[in-house]
């Protein structure tokens, strides 16, 4: 409480100081022309990146699609570590990550698989079953700008029910010169992590080259606290916590390094342009959990039977991930228009080695029991893509664009497991005498101890062939686009484990995806946007595997279904935005999605592996396209200086989104799983040019989210997140910036309802009720940048 109060008071004092110290008068500057893609505009010097000349704001886009564009200057002063950290400041993006982490971006609050993630306009593979790409894989230092594409276009793949997030990396035509970035991060547990980056761009031969490298220390120390309650004697939907079972105290430390590099070389000729670019990111990470379980709600005495400790668990996961992308683009302008060929290859490798060792004590005084388990997980995802399109000029500022895409995706997953039980060494020994950690008792597994997990060794081959055509044009204040995309997909899914009754199965489907967008300038300041599009979402990889997984759905089995089709959605967006002053913008947007063919788990009626006809019944569940849903919301955003009230060096920004949805599942109506009901971010930046100083703060919070699957229900809430920065500039080449984040000691709280089967879930007969709280302390950064 003391820390929270003092930091909030400091933020309020900083804001008051900013308002009182700012210059007293300013007039609106002339309205600039609408912003163009910076790759076609003037080259930015390295000094402009290191020493920011003004507060960064959202850009306007002249394309017909509803696009929100944020240059790196909008994020930079708060020194985000990753693309996920940067996205915390844009509208309608939520996360359901651990505290102070931002991995799976949830646009409009929907699960990550509903959002299309692009790097330089191209899809990238990820290691997740829902096909999503974790945004904390991309260091923020590589980013030139972030684009939020609210609707869809025929020129891109239609995997964008919620929308598209496009991360544009820096390129050679956007930077002249270089800079270095160095500093460190200090964490609540007194850990210090390094941060270093260097970028250079300049003319080389007939073109321009950009290269960048980045090394980032990552650390996240968290404390977790859980209270669990057992069977309830009465059917109570709210389940009063009156039957205590156990308490768990856990430390969870995630430590690692990210190594990244990007490069691009571009030649812009009179009729022919050429670009080759690529990026590489490697993550070395160790996740260390130590858990102590007690049979008393407050005591932390020694082991049973005399104490309250019932188990001691150690879980260590070593993660090694690599992802890279190489992309080449050739454009040629000739008498019939402009032809563009793009060839790309992307690969993601994920290797995880997870070990768990546990000691259990009994209240009968028996010898402690020791169990150990180990899991080896390897995922390799490769995509080869060729895109060809041609633009015809039809006259009257109207163009016809036609093109196609070929993509060959291969994904291989391998999961092997081993487990063993052993006697605790020394019958007369006590726990405290012999063991600092359960890891001390670990013994290596023989080679033949590892067995493939059910459904855990599989291969997916996915081949896509798409074609599209669209018309686009401008007339006065109207910019418009209308097109259609035809997507075809062929799948071959092979399961190499014994659990698969049919090892290899195939599927294919076709989707017709129309889209249209308009942008109309009512005045030089006021603009209306509208769009309609049909999109789809492809099934999760674990749902299309042909294997049967025992006890995967509570105590029930899961039978994969390779014949699943994508979910489809018709969506509408309608927005209005107004320019304020020179660069400020305020906007509001309403959206609606009508989702069909939702994938839901369905009871086959067949008995499961744990079925007892005379007792508890279990069944085999399989995913089918049987559901419908709808999603809607309102999004408001603003970023502007206060020049119109005489404060040109004060910038304010903020956004708030109200999100809602409805879906009918096995238990009735609910929201889409994990959709927060709101998210907002507000902040300010005060620049003091006379002293070369700037400071600012931002506060973010998202609403509660609810999940319901067969056998489990979860409600998740987050506390607020406060960040503050102070910056000092020295001349035109050097800047030092101090940043404090997670200053409110962010907390994540979850309430779990757990059931043995669907019948118990409907009757509210609980197997377990759990309350879990996770907290992390503040993080402080000191970063210096120098331009050369």
Secondary structure by P-SEA (a helix, b strand, c coil): caaaaaaaaaaaaaaaaaaaaccccccccccccccccccccccccaaaaacccbbbbbbbbccccbbbbbccccccccccccccccccccccccccccccccccccccccccccbbbbcccbbbbcccccccccccccccccccbbbbbcccccccccccccbbbbbbcccccccccccccccccccccbbbbbbbbbbbbbbcccbbbbbbbbbbbbbbbbbbbbbbbccccccccccccccccbbbbbbbbbbbbbbbccbbbbbbcccbbbbbbbbbbbbbbbbbbbbbbbccccccccccccccccbbbbbbbbbbbbbbbbbbbbbbbccccbbbbbbbbbbbbbbbbbbbbbbbbbcccccbbbbbbbbbbbbbbbbbbbbbbbbbbccccbbbbbbbbbbbbbbbbbbbbbbbcccccccccccccccccccccbbbbccccccccccccbbbbbbbbbbbccccccccccccccbbbbbbbbbbbbbccccccccbbbbbbbbbbbbbbbbbcccccbbbbbbccccccccccccccccccccccccbbbbbbccbbbbbbbbbbbbbbbbcccccccccccccccccccbbbbbccccccccccccbbbbbbbbcccccccccbbbbbbbbcccccccccbbbbbbbbbbbccccccccccccccccccccccccccccccccbbbbbbbbbbcbbbbbcccbbbbbbbcbbbbbbbbbbccccbbbbbbbcccccbbbbbbbbbbccaaaaaaccccbbbbbbbbbbbbbbbbbbbcc
